[in-house]
């Protein structure tokens, strides 16, 4: 059985633990995505993914509601064109496809906001981002649904990592 002092100490510990600040979201001032589509040797991939850099950048910014500001982190993403081309090879099925990029987060004044990682989003991970009722067995790597789902999934993972 706890005495008054023990109960008081426990209450103080619980209150202080709940009052501790939670890690703040990263405020973002700029997002830049690069993808060298001229480097793609696969013409089908190059045609379908022509606007990848702009579309991914716009999707990330759209997901950053309430997390942008004049001062903040810069998010740089470089898409791996070789992996993108490989995802379009005929021997590889849509289930094995992936979108891969190097993500770097920099900040001019806050050293705690630096990060760098390689992000790989697979078709399976993009599943929740397809419209409800989408027949995932009918999707091909050259379909608009595939493109939209992969972009949405990649953007979501980048933004979730910033939170």
Rosetta blueprint (number, residue, H / E / L):
1 X L
2 X L
3 X L
4 X H
5 X H
6 X H
7 X H
8 X H
9 X H
10 X H
11 X H
12 X H
13 X H
14 X H
15 X H
16 X H
17 X H
18 X H
19 X H
20 X L
21 X L
22 X L
23 X L
24 X L
25 X L
26 X L
27 X L
28 X E
29 X E
30 X E
31 X E
32 X E
33 X E
34 X E
35 X L
36 X L
37 X H
38 X H
39 X H
40 X L
41 X L
42 X L
43 X H
44 X H
45 X H
46 X H
47 X H
48 X H
49 X L
50 X L
51 X L
52 X H
53 X H
54 X H
55 X H
56 X H
57 X H
58 X H
59 X H
60 X H
61 X H
62 X H
63 X H
64 X L
65 X L
66 X L
67 X L
68 X E
69 X L
70 X L
71 X L
72 X L
73 X E
74 X E
75 X E
76 X E
77 X E
78 X E
79 X E
80 X L
81 X H
82 X H
83 X H
84 X H
85 X H
86 X H
87 X H
88 X L
89 X L
90 X L
91 X L
92 X L
93 X L
94 X H
95 X H
96 X H
97 X L
98 X E
99 X E
100 X E
101 X E
102 X E
103 X E
104 X E
105 X E
106 X E
107 X E
108 X L
109 X L
110 X L
111 X H
112 X H
113 X H
114 X L
115 X E
116 X E
117 X E
118 X E
119 X E
120 X E
121 X E
122 X E
123 X H
124 X H
125 X H
126 X H
127 X H
128 X H
129 X H
130 X L
131 X L
132 X L
133 X L
134 X L
135 X L
136 X H
137 X H
138 X H
139 X L
140 X L
141 X L
142 X L
143 X L
144 X H
145 X H
146 X H
147 X H
148 X H
149 X H
150 X H
151 X H
152 X H
153 X H
154 X H
155 X H
156 X H
157 X H
158 X H
159 X H
160 X H
161 X H
162 X H
163 X L
